Amino acid sequence: MAGLNSDPFAQLPIETNQHIASFLEYDQDLCSYRLICQSTLNAIDADNCSFWRRRFLTRFEKPSWSGSNAQYKSSYQKRQNVLKHGAFFKQGRTLEEYKCLEVLRDLIVESFSSKPSAEDQVYESLNLQTILKFIVANNFLQSVFQPFRSTRPQMSIKPLLHTLQILCAPMLLSLEPHIMNHHFGFPDSQSAVYSCGFKYPLIAGIDDRTINMDLLLHNVNFWKYHMIREAEATLFQSFSQLDDDERPRWWSTQLTQKRQPLGRHWKGSYAYLSLKEVKALRQGGSDDQIQDCFAGEDDAFAFQDMRLDEVEDDQPFPWPPLFERHLQSLKQPTNHAKTRAQRRSTASSSEDPASPTKAVSFRFNGEGIDTSESFLATGWLNPLPPQQGIPGWQRVTMMKYFADEDTGSIDTEALWAYEGVVLPGGQIMLGRWWSVADTDDEMYSGPFILWCVDGPKYDATGEGEEEMDDGPSMVLDG
């Protein structure tokens, strides 16, 4: 008996020891197993680190890089360490926050990368589940516009924090009280969403294709305040009565620069004030909070329903010069010189700009009902470059108009222009509407939000499934 090896793990093939380790859910237990003996150590770190590739792919989806097993090990340990310790978010300006933001960005970009091509298969993204757990365990979304004071020098990386918080809009607009029971900065958000588009554009930058993330996050925060804050007694009641599949949702495919199909059924709202109130707000507001008004006449119509359809390339559908003058949907981006930092912030992730599957601009038309009156809409979706390393952003421009049923003549005195951003994944649009009747520097404007509600509810009932015609013949009065 003395000659027998007292280490039972030494009697097992390395594959068996690795198989045992694969059942250890917690990394702390894996570390303990690794230290038992030389055989368990070899199972984890020897064999060309093959264990770490498998471990990575059981916790995360396929990475965007192609690397060695050692790289899988390094990336796994970095991610797990960051996700375990998290950070206390103070507007994204500390080193600990930055490490978390880098990992969250990678998880977002690589989410759904392992999704099978078969559409009928139910698939849950490992990365998205990890992101949701992180949100619950940290103050990542509770820190939106929360004021902090610090005398310590801080890193200036707030744009990345705001970008990732915007992508988490489905959670910001959820009804989970243990997550979204804090509301900060509403007066600032209200002022931002009613700001003049001439002075505070949503999309500008060195190349006219960079999103103002602060302004876009103020838009999300504005709607969060009204939809989630019960004490405000504005949109909460109507929002809480929506079915789960009628509320803003996460993306369901991997984010990409390639063209994504446009959802057909959309729900949302716009907010407005009187012209006098808008001007007062832009001049600094008042001591009293100004009460917002919304689409619809009562709770039953608090949210509009719209249907959008892509326009086929061979479908005759002229784009009126009047609409283009206000929306500049076909405007080419300005080609300015960029700094190295600006190139990094908008660099595409291995997308070939000459690829025939890259994102392209395309037309759509739409219809809906506004306060019991039917309206029509027509517009464009234009691709934007990756923002903060995340692909899939689009600029949406749309003209909402009313037309005579008999003649097709458009009422040019009642044109409402929309410009916004479609978030990566194509599920949510946010932006600004304005009246084209106001041509001076103080346009009459306000915020809007739309989210896609495609799904079984519409498929089963056929609601809104009648074919749209080509719209009116674009006869402009005057």
Secondary structure, DSSP 8 states (H G I E B T S, - for coil): -TTS-S-GGGGS-HHHHHHHHHT--SHHHHHHHHTS-HHHHHHHH-GGGHHHHHHHHHHS---SS---HHHHHHHHHHHHHHHHH----SSS-SHHHHHHHHHHHHHHHHTTTT--S-TTS----HHHHHHHHHHHHSSTTTTTT------S-----HHHHHHHHHHTHHHHTS--TTTS-----HHHHHHHHTS-TTTS-SEETTTT-EE-HHHHHHHHHHHHHHHH-GGG-SSHHHHHTS-GGGS-----S---SB-----SEEEEEEEE--HHHHHHHHTT--SS----EESSSSGGGSSEEEEEEE--TTS-----HHHHHHH-TT---------HHHHHHH--SS--TT-TTB---EEEEEEEEETTEEEEEEEEEEE---BTTB---EEEEEEEE-B-TTT-EE-TTS-EEEEEEE-TTSSEEEEEEEETT--SSS--EEEEEEEE--SHHHHHH-TT-S--------EE--
